[in-house]
Every structure is written in structure tokens, then in C-alpha cells.
Amino acid sequence: MLKKILILLAGSVFCVLFSCEEEAVYSVKVRLDNLEGKEVYAVYEADDMKKVDTLFSPGVNEFMLTETEEHFHSLTLYFESPAQWITVYLEPGRRITVTGDLLYPQLIKVKGGRTNDLLTGFRDKSSALLKEQTDLMNTIDSLQEGQNPGKYISRLTNIRHELSLLADAFIKKYPDDRASAVLIEEYFSDPDTPLLTEDYLNLLNPELDGFHVVKELKGNVEKAKRTVVGAKAPDFAVTGLNGTSFRPDSFAGRFLILAFVSAWPEADRTERAPLGEILSACPADRVDVMAVSLDEDPQPVREQIRRDSIAWNVVIDSAGEAIELMDLYNVNILPCYYLMDGEGTIRLKTENGVVLKQALEEWMDKN
């Protein structure tokens, strides 16, 4: 079911610096340093809808949110930047407080209700790592062109590993609590490793199956399993830029590279160059490429292809087919390359064209 999104007038559920809780099912008091002047988006979520409110907070660092409808399970606060957000897990009648410093959103404390309290306890225990993680990310963002972020990225990787160990211990200690599902989502949910996510979900009490986070994670796992290495490539039927219809069996008996790239005319050479090298070097009866781009206007793509020496198979998004394929193949970053063998089995998923070229050469030598 498509989620209904209701955009309400600013301030419709916000009460700044005073309480209006008399008839509220949910009440959340927010007090944050470095909040002044920020625009806040409050997104209430239920299983089948979202409700969005906005507040501009000039010169204040606290406000009260109240909601009279009782079917919402969570509230996410976004503070202008997509990187600054916090999720509150709602319970009818439970007053919740949100405190901390907006410069360190991962350290914000949410108190009220077992799930919020347990998650805040986890963040308190992990506070040194979470603070260092935020500082490192800010340092990387501030680097000048040409400065090498390698040492910072290496440390970030180590921090992520240390945090995942703490999350692992927490989940095993609290398998009956919703907070564990939230940490699975945060630390062990990756479309490229759905079996790992499934292993952690299997640790949870089955009574948590109705929790919206668990339901979403299980749905994502089943979806991600469709495109793991070794799986049969999901079926599709699309029409290329030249009017040709394509299905996976259109390439039967050949290696197929399904290449998801950015807008074709402006695509960086690092996206297309490896594909061109592969098509130039490999026999046409052994290897083919189907490129999927987000272009909506076919004319610039046709002009670009006419100037190229390669007869590309390109699917664009003029009829929404590119977006559908991206969703079907769990693509969340571009470029993304899938390599399928002649029987339609996925042999590789990568974002690196050089890795793709090397893997294809190895597979062709073996087959």
C-alpha cells in the first residue's frame, strides 16, 4: 500500500516553550543545544501513512510536540541537514524527552519508554566512539581538494567494527526487546549481505515479528536475496532506446553485464570506459552489455550513442523502466554492475569497473 503523506501547516502540532499536552496521545519535549534558527521536520509514521510537520525555531532551543492521533509508532525529527536526525519510538500516554547537542546527533538522549531508554543506554556506552566517528566525518568533509582522507577512513572503518561488536553483544543480551531490532537495522542491514541480517533477526523473540522495524527488515532481506551472488537473476521485460525488447533470456548463452549508470551523456568516463573496453575486446557472441541510465529525454542519449563507435543497448527512464529495474536489482548507488553468466546466474555485483573487467576475464578463461 502506498503511504499517504499529509503535509500540514507549520506549527500545527508544535507548541514552543509551553505545554499543550492535555488531549495529546503522544507528547515529546525537545531541548537541544545548537538548535536555534534551524528548521525542523517532524515525521510521524504509522504502518500505512506518514504525517509531516515543520517548525522554524528562531532563537529557541526547546519545543514541545503533541499528537492526538494514536496509531503512530515512531517520530523522526530532521534538523535541516539529512545527516542530523533522531528517531523516537512512541507509546500512547508516554511522555518522552529529547536532549543533547545537535552537533552530535548520534549522542542525543531519548528518554521515555523501554525502547528509547535501552537505545539511549547503548549510545551512552558507545559515546566515545560515536563522538569520534562524528568528528572524523566532519574532518573528512572539510578536507581540501588533493588532501588524502585515507587515514581517517581507515579509523572510521575500525570504529564501525567496534560499534558493531557492541551492537552484537546488546542484541544477544536483549533478544526480547525492540531496541535490538533497531540496532540490527543500524549495524547489520546491508542489501549485499542479507543472510547476515537474517541471522541476527533469527536471534530475536518471534513475538517481535509485528514490530514495524522487524517487518521492514524481513521484507528487505527477502528482496535482497533475489540479487545475491549465486542467485538466478530477477526476470524483467524492458524496451531499449532503439525499440528492442530485452529480457534476461535475450542474452542466453552469453555473459551479460547489467550496468546501472548515471545520466548517459554526462556519465563520467569511469562509468562507461570499462564497458567500452570489454565490448571492444570480447567476442559479441560471448559478452553483451545492457546499460540502464536515469535519463528521461531520449534525444541527448541517442546523439551521444551516434558519436560512439559502440552499438550500445541502453534503457532509459522515460517510461519509468530504469527506476523499476533499479528497485528490482536493489541498486542504491551508481555506478553498479552485475555480471551474469550464460544461464542467467549472478556471478558478481560491484561498483568498480576494473574489478568487473578482471572478473569477466577470469570467468571467460574458465568457461
N, C-alpha and C positions, 0 to 999 in steps of 0.2 A: 504494500500500500504506500502510495506516495505520501510523504509527510506534508501536512499542512503547515504553512508558515504564516503567522499573523504578525504584521508589523504594526505596533501600537505607537501612539504619540508619545514623545519623550516625556518622562515623568509620570506616566500613567500608573506605575506601581512603585515609584520611588518616593520615599519620604526622607528628605535631607535634614539631618540634625534633630529630628524629633521622631517619636514613635507613632505609628498608626496601626497597631497590631490587634486592635480589639476584635476584628472579624477575620483575621488572617488565619489561613490554614498553615502557611509557611511564613516564617519571618527570619531574615538574615541581616545581622548587623555587621557592617563592613567598616573597619578602621585601618587605613594603610598609610604609611609614610610614602612621600613622593607621589601621592595621588592627585594633588592639586592641579587643576587645569586639564586633566585627562578626560577623554570621552570614554564612557563605559558602556559596553553592550552586555546585557543580561539575557541569556538564552535558557529559558525553561524548556525541559524536554519530557515528553511522555512517549509511550510506545508508538503512537501514530501521529504525533504532531509536535511542532515547536512553537514557542511563543517568545518573541523578541522585544525587548525594551531597551531604550537608550537613555543615558543621563550624561550631561556635561557638568563637571564638578569644579567650577571656578572657585578657588580659594578655600576649598574644604577638603578634609582628608577622611571624612566618615559620612556614611549614609545608612539608611535602613531600607531594606526591600521587603515588601509583603506581597502575598499572593493568596487570593480567596478560593481559587480552584484547587481541588485536592488530588488530581490524577497525575501530577508531575513526579518524576523520580529523581531528577537532578537539575541543577542550575549551574551553568558555566558562565563565568564573568571574563570578558575580554577587555583589556585595557589599552585601546588604540592599536598597539603593536600585536600582531598574531603570536609573537613569542611570549607575551605577557597574558597569562590566563590561569584560572584556577577553577576546578570543578568541585561543587558542593553536592553531597548526596542528601536528599531531602527525606524527612519523615514528618507526617502530619502532626502538628502541635508541638514540634520540637524547635525550640529557639536555637539558632546557630550563630556563632560569631566567627568573623574572618579578620585576622590581624597579621601584621607583618610589614615588610618593606617591599614595595613594588619593584625595586631594583633587583630583588631576589625572589621571583615568583615561585620558585620551587620550594622555598622555605616558608611560605605563607602558612600560618596555622589556621586550620578549620576545626572548630570545637562544637560539639553537639551531635549526638548520635554515635553509635558504635563504629560505623564505617569511617566517618570523619575522624573520630578520635584515634582509631588504630592507624590510619594513614598519616595523621599528624605525628604520632609516636614514631612511625618509621622514618619520616622526614627529620625529626629531631635527632634520631640515632645516626642518620646519614648526613647531618647538616654540614660537616666539614667538607665532605666530598661534593655535595650539591653546590655549596658556595664556590669551591674551587672550579667546578665544572662551569658555572655561570661566568666566573671571572675569565677563564680560558677562552670561552666562546666570545666574550666581549673583546678580548685581546686579538683574537683572530679576525674579527670583524673590523678592527681598527688598523690592521696591518696595511702598510703602503704597498703599492704595486712593486713586485720584484722581491719583497720580503718572503722568506720561506716559512710557512706555518708548520713544517714537519714536526718539530719537537712538541708543539702544542697539541697537534692532532694525535701524536703518539700518547701523550699524557691523558688526553680525553678518552682514548680507547681503553687505557688502563683503569681510569675512573669508572667508565661504563661497566667494565668487568667486575670491579669491586662492588659497585651498586647492585649488579645482577646477583652476586653471591649473597648479599644481604637480603635481596628480594626472595631468592630461593629459600633461605632459612626461614623467612617470615611466612611464606606460603605453606611450608611444611609444618610450621608451628600452628597456623590458624587456617586449616583447610575448611572449616565450617563458616568462615566469615567472608562477607562480600569484599572486604578490603583486599583479600588475596586475589580475587578476580581482577580488581583494578590494577594490581601490580603485575599480573600476568599480561594484561593489555599493555602496560607501560614498558616492561622489560623483556618479555618473551613472545611478542606478537610481531612476526615478520612474514610477509607473504612468500618469501623464499624458503622458510623453514616451518611449514605448517605442522609437521609432525612433532616438533619441539613444543609448539603451543598446545597441541593436543595432549601431549604427555603431561603438561602442567595442569590442563583442565581436568584430566582424569584423577588428579590428586584431590580435587575439590569434592565436598559433600554433594551428592546428587540433588539435595534439596535446594541448591543454589542455581539449578538449571533455569528457573524462572526469572532470575536476576537479569536485567537488560544487558549488562556487560557480558555475562556468560553467553547469552543468546547471540549477541553480535559476534563474539569471538568464535563460537562454534560455526556460525554461518560463514565467517571469513576463512576458517580452516577448510571447510568443505569446498569453498570456492578456490582457495589457493592450491588444494590438492590437484585440481584439474591441470595445472601447468608446472608441476614439479618435474625435474629431470627424470625420465623413465616413463612418464605418463603419455598416454595417447593424446595427441594434440586436439584441443576442442574443435568441433566442427564449426564451419562458418560458410556463408554464401554472400559474396560481395561482388560489386561491379567496379572494374578498374577504370582509370581515366580514359582509356581508349574504347570502352564499351564491352570489354571482355569480362565474362563471368568467371570468378575464381572460387574454388573450394579446395580444401586440403588435397583431395584426390586428383585435382588438376595437375598436381606436381608429383604424382605417384611414380616411384622408381627413381626419383632424383632427390638429392639433398635440397631442402628448402630453407632459405633464410627469411624469416618473417621479421622485417626491420621496422620498428616504430621510431620515427624521426620527427623533428620539429618542422615548421613550415618549410616546404621544399625549396623554394627559390632562395631563401635566406639561410638554409641549413648550413651549419659550419662544415667545412671540408672534412673535419674529423668524423662526421657522421656518415658522409657519403663515400669518402675516398676508399675506405676498406672494402665497401661493397663493389665499387667500380673495379678495384684491383682483383677481387675474387672473380667477378664475371669475365674480366679480360683474360684471366689466367686459366680458368676452369672450363672444361667442355660443356656446352649448353645442354647436352643430354645427361649430364651428371649433377649439375648445380643450377638452381634458379633463385631469384630474389623477388619477394613481394614487399614493396615499401608501403608503409602506412603513414601518411602525414596529416597534420591537423589543418591543412589549407581548406578553405571553403570555396574560394574562387578558382575554378579550373584553369582559366586563361594564363595566368603567370606560370603555373606549373607546366602547362603544355609548351610555352615559349622556352622555358628552361630546358625541358627534355629535348626539344628540337635542336638546341645548341650543343647537346651532348652526343657523344659517339655511341652511347649505350642505349639499347631499347629497353627502358625501364618498365616494369609492372608497378604502377602506382595507384593506390587507393587513397582518395582524399575524403574530407568530411562534409562535402556539400550536401549529402543526404544523411548525415549522422553516422555513417558506417565506420569511420575511423574511431570515433568515441566508443561505439559499441564493441569494436574489436579490442580496444584498449581495456575496456571493462572485462571482456571475456578472458583476456590473457593477463589480467592482473598487472597492468603496466601503470606504474606510478612515477616513473622518471624517464626522461628522454636524453639520449637515445637508449633503446632497449632492443636487443637482438635475440631471437630464438632460432636455434638450429634444429631442424627436424630431419630424420633420415628418410629413406625412400618408402618406409612403411608408415610414416606419419608419427613416429615416436620422438618425443622431445629429448634431444641429446645435450643441449646447452642453453642456458639463459645467461646473458652477460650485457653489461653496459659498455664494454671495451671492444672496439673494432679489431684491435691487434689480437686480443685473445680469441675472438671469433675466427679470424683468418687462420691462426695457428691450429685451433681445434679442428676446423674443417679439413685442413691439410692432413692432420693425423688420422681423421676418420676415413678420408678418401684412400690413404695408404693402406688402411686395414681392410677396406671394402672394395 
